[in-house]
């Protein structure tokens, strides 16, 4: 999947999950369940959503609990990729500690996760 | 394109991808390019086929034997009056100058729209996404509510008004005679690829009013050096002439083609840049300037020239758009065709905004909130009325005469079989 499409899709979905958790005062896991339950069953859309939640859910929960923004999270799970010698693309304001540094910290949080291990193998 | 190829190999999306590629209905048993199925380029895009197993029955054709025995043009008027034995189609439609509407256009003409309720967690529920499958199967376009060919009551805010509805109200014989040949990303450069999906038989069908509305993609691209990749006036002339020649070979005599000028997209930045994007409304943390910048950084900005913080680039983009519009105007005054009259309509959205401001509206209420790029339902409905009124005043021959039998048609045929 091309970086730009996966990046936009990721930032969009993670932002929604983050805001749903905020609105419902719930965990990120619950927010993901909310989002998938809202999807129509036609065309397997709900199934696709559940599959994505299963794949990325554990990492997203960990990262969202650190109050990280969606764009930083998407770099951490490698759905956004910074190109060498190019600025790091971000939707939200840059974090206080700097964007690159915050992304590095986020990457450490999920380094040992199942998804990231499989990602590296792939 | 690589991503698209992979997505398109999935069974779920195969049919959608084939439909996007060909721009003809996915479900069309008689292969006449009209369908009885709504989405996947079906009757949301072209008048509903009232007989999908007979390719000589479809909307827009001249009636066969005055439709005494069957409705050959699907306008809901058929049979004969038992009192005088005359076919109704002959009684009500003969000599009334009936004709159809065809739009050759881009995403604005197809009415691209991503529902803002998909991005608003505060009000999000299962019903917010109930239209998602329909939106996907219509390529995120809503031609059934659009400026040129809308016919259903809007379910996406605002109201529906369209040139098709006005033309149908003007002459009920025009019922179901519409075709929306528009595509996301459509431009004078790529129209040739899907122009052939237009269904009009020069010998058998009624004349048509064709609107050519490529209002931005000739100057819009996602490349950082955007100015270098815009259509040049020279290429614009070549492209449009080629397409008009194709139309001259395919449109029935007595048709009209109206070239619409390009939009001035500076309106986007000027009215949106410091406002919050739907995704940023909850926490007041994403403005359109940030949103445009993020898309540009990823090289996914649909219009680098206008959705850009650099005022010089925005002005140069408008300058090129004006040059391309001048090409269209010049063609209108200098070239003649055998089967249609050529016309030109300019500055639609400036006129829409002026009218909206007279109503006390804000300019940003005319734009699609999610993409921050397209005119929305309100702009489309106002635009339809403006075009109708102006053409009716300046060139009434384009729409033909008002049908004096409209009331009798309604009395006899009710809603003419609906849409």
Boltz contact constraints between the chains, C-beta under 6 A:
constraints:
  - contact:
      token1: [A, 1]
      token2: [B, 3]
      max_distance: 6.0
  - contact:
      token1: [A, 2]
      token2: [B, 3]
      max_distance: 6.0
  - contact:
      token1: [A, 4]
      token2: [B, 298]
      max_distance: 6.0
  - contact:
      token1: [A, 4]
      token2: [B, 300]
      max_distance: 6.0
  - contact:
      token1: [A, 5]
      token2: [B, 3]
      max_distance: 6.0
  - contact:
      token1: [A, 7]
      token2: [B, 298]
      max_distance: 6.0
  - contact:
      token1: [A, 15]
      token2: [B, 279]
      max_distance: 6.0
  - contact:
      token1: [A, 19]
      token2: [B, 121]
      max_distance: 6.0
  - contact:
      token1: [A, 19]
      token2: [B, 282]
      max_distance: 6.0
  - contact:
      token1: [A, 20]
      token2: [B, 121]
      max_distance: 6.0
  - contact:
      token1: [A, 23]
      token2: [B, 121]
      max_distance: 6.0
  - contact:
      token1: [A, 23]
      token2: [B, 122]
      max_distance: 6.0
  - contact:
      token1: [A, 38]
      token2: [B, 126]
      max_distance: 6.0
  - contact:
      token1: [A, 38]
      token2: [B, 129]
      max_distance: 6.0
  - contact:
      token1: [A, 39]
      token2: [B, 129]
      max_distance: 6.0
  - contact:
      token1: [A, 40]
      token2: [B, 129]
      max_distance: 6.0
  - contact:
      token1: [A, 40]
      token2: [B, 132]
      max_distance: 6.0
  - contact:
      token1: [A, 40]
      token2: [B, 133]
      max_distance: 6.0
  - contact:
      token1: [A, 42]
      token2: [B, 133]
      max_distance: 6.0
  - contact:
      token1: [A, 43]
      token2: [B, 12]
      max_distance: 6.0
  - contact:
      token1: [A, 43]
      token2: [B, 133]
      max_distance: 6.0
  - contact:
      token1: [A, 44]
      token2: [B, 12]
      max_distance: 6.0
  - contact:
      token1: [A, 89]
      token2: [B, 294]
      max_distance: 6.0
  - contact:
      token1: [A, 89]
      token2: [B, 297]
      max_distance: 6.0
  - contact:
      token1: [A, 89]
      token2: [B, 298]
      max_distance: 6.0
  - contact:
      token1: [A, 91]
      token2: [B, 294]
      max_distance: 6.0
